[in-house]
Amino acid sequence: VYGAYPSKRAMQLHNPRRRFHVLGQAKTLDLLADYRVLLAPLRFGAGVKGKIVDAWWHGLPVVTTPIGSEGMAHSRDGLWGGSGHSLSAEEVADEAVRYY
């Protein structure tokens, strides 16, 4: 999990033995090349979501919520580069597994 200013509660989830890492702010976007899917369970936001564009630029599919996909244009053929309709944590997890 990358993100600027993670809360203390989020940092307590860091557990390398279970392969769950909370790493704080990413120092470079080049690290995206090491991953297979970007999860962006956004609950608020407007316009172009930078993290989604960054993931697409690096060839990653994105799993996000309707808020995350809002303002992000769909192509004429319906391809979006991931899933933009997940509402619950379970749906995000299911879509993440599907794209992984």
C-alpha positions in Angstrom: 0.0 0.0 0.0 1.4 3.3 -1.1 0.0 6.7 -0.1 1.2 10.0 1.4 0.7 10.4 5.1 -0.7 6.9 6.1 -2.5 7.0 9.4 -1.1 5.2 12.5 -3.9 2.7 12.1 -2.9 2.0 8.5 0.7 1.6 9.4 -0.3 -1.0 12.1 -1.5 -3.2 9.2 2.1 -3.5 7.8 2.9 -7.2 8.1 5.8 -8.4 5.9 5.5 -12.0 7.1 1.9 -12.0 5.6 3.2 -10.1 2.6 1.1 -7.1 3.3 3.2 -3.9 3.2 2.2 -0.3 4.0 5.0 1.7 2.6 3.8 5.3 2.7 4.5 7.8 -0.1 6.1 6.3 -3.3 9.4 7.9 -4.1 9.1 7.2 -7.8 6.5 5.9 -10.2 9.0 3.5 -11.7 8.0 1.1 -9.0 4.7 0.5 -10.7 6.6 -1.7 -13.2 6.9 -4.3 -10.3 3.2 -4.7 -9.9 0.3 -6.3 -11.8 -2.8 -4.2 -10.8 -3.5 -0.9 -9.1 -6.3 -0.7 -6.5 -7.9 2.7 -6.1 -10.9 2.3 -3.8 -11.7 6.1 -4.0 -14.6 7.4 -2.0 -14.3 11.0 -3.1 -12.6 13.0 -5.8 -13.3 14.9 -9.0 -11.8 15.1 -12.5 -8.8 13.1 -13.7 -7.4 10.9 -11.0 -3.6 11.0 -11.2 -3.0 7.6 -9.7 -5.2 6.0 -12.3 -3.5 7.7 -15.2 -0.1 6.8 -13.8 -1.1 3.2 -13.6 -2.4 3.1 -17.2 0.8 4.9 -18.3 2.7 2.0 -16.8 0.4 -0.6 -18.4 -1.5 -1.6 -15.2 -5.2 -2.4 -15.1 -7.0 -0.4 -12.4 -9.7 -1.6 -10.0 -11.6 1.4 -8.6 -15.0 2.6 -7.5 -17.6 4.6 -9.6 -16.0 7.7 -7.9 -12.6 6.7 -9.1 -13.8 6.1 -12.7 -15.9 9.3 -12.8 -14.4 11.8 -15.2 -12.2 9.1 -16.8 -13.3 8.7 -20.4 -14.2 5.3 -21.7 -13.1 4.4 -25.2 -15.5 3.8 -28.0 -15.0 0.0 -27.8 -15.9 -0.1 -24.2 -12.4 -0.9 -22.9 -11.4 1.0 -19.8 -8.2 -0.6 -18.6 -9.6 -2.3 -15.5 -12.8 -2.2 -13.5 -14.5 1.0 -12.4 -17.7 -0.2 -10.8 -16.6 -1.9 -7.5 -18.6 -0.6 -4.5 -17.6 -2.8 -1.6 -14.3 -4.1 -0.3 -15.3 -7.6 -1.4 -15.9 -6.4 -5.0 -12.6 -4.6 -5.0 -10.9 -7.8 -3.8 -12.7 -10.0 -6.4 -11.8 -7.6 -9.3 -8.2 -7.4 -8.0 -7.9 -11.2 -8.2 -9.5 -11.3 -11.6 -7.0 -8.8 -13.1 -4.0 -10.2 -11.2 
